[in-house]
Amino acid sequence: MDLELRHLRCLVAIVDTGSFSDAALELGVSQAAVSRTLAALEGILGARLLHRTSRNVTPTTAGVQVLARARHLLSEADNLVSEATTGHTRLRVGHAWSAVGRHTADFQRRWADLYPDVALHLIRTNTPTGGLAEGLCDLAVVRAAFDGKRFDSAVVGHERRHCAMASDDPWARRRSLRLAELSERLLLFDRRTGTTTADLWSEGARPAMEHVNDIDDWLAEIATGRAVGITPESTATQYRRDGIVFRPLRDAPFIPVRLVWRRHDPHPATHAAVALLSELYRKGPHGAKGR
């Protein structure tokens, strides 16, 4: 006989209610069925799980261990059912570091007004697909390259590139910079989730580049003045920090902002999210770039 959830529920019910008769009432079965189910579980596990007297029922040493695991497994099973049944009443949007920048708060507020029955949750996950490939979200905001065979996407807007530098850097006094100027500096980038590659420069004009693993590591290194970085304008909005300033790169190509979803299993609210984000980006100062 295979182990089933009903075996574990029976064990938990007996211990929690303190008797076979009360467990039978809670489970909606006969007392004889409770006894048979417990006996089946003990047979499957090859161990006695309960001490039974005329007054009470207590777990054996093996029973204590099985009971702890049973509670955990039943909780996970209940969570699985809950996830499946409430999936369409919740929309999880993953992102690697800066959500949708200065549009984030408006996105959350407008969504709550337009779709009160679908709760919006933003989830930060430092992966190339913002947690989509890992099953952590239903949609993801992606600015870097991704696997187009597995996922569908829509461009919702474009963002200007900025140069991040220490606040005491000589460039901090400038209003803007050009890409060519960065070729003389050490440039930090995140090759997993970042949008900066050597292809922004022609061969022979590329800066020295050093890899970091996370946005927080990137900012911490730049604050020392040892290096600079290139990032979408959304980073400047979401990560305002003492010791760091951002200046626009006036000749750098804009970065497309995509909403990405699983091709064969899109969330029912996918197109509503695409439409709302497209509207928010279109109304921004660089809206013409997103059309």
Secondary structure, DSSP 8 states (H G I E B T S, - for coil): ----HHHHHHHHHHHHHSSHHHHHHHHTS-HHHHHHHHHHHHHHHTS--EEE-SS-EEE-HHHHHHHHHHHHHHHHHHHHHHHHHHGGGEEEEEESS-TTGGGHHHHHHHHHHH-TTSEEEEEE--STTTTTTTTS-SEEEE-S---TTTEEEEEEEEE-EEEEEETTSGGGG-S-B-GGGGGGSEEEE-TTT----GGGS-TTS--EEEE-SSHHHHHHHHHTTS-EEEEEHHHHHH---TTEEEEEBTTS--EEEEEEEETTS--TTHHHHHHHHHHHHHTSTTHHHH-
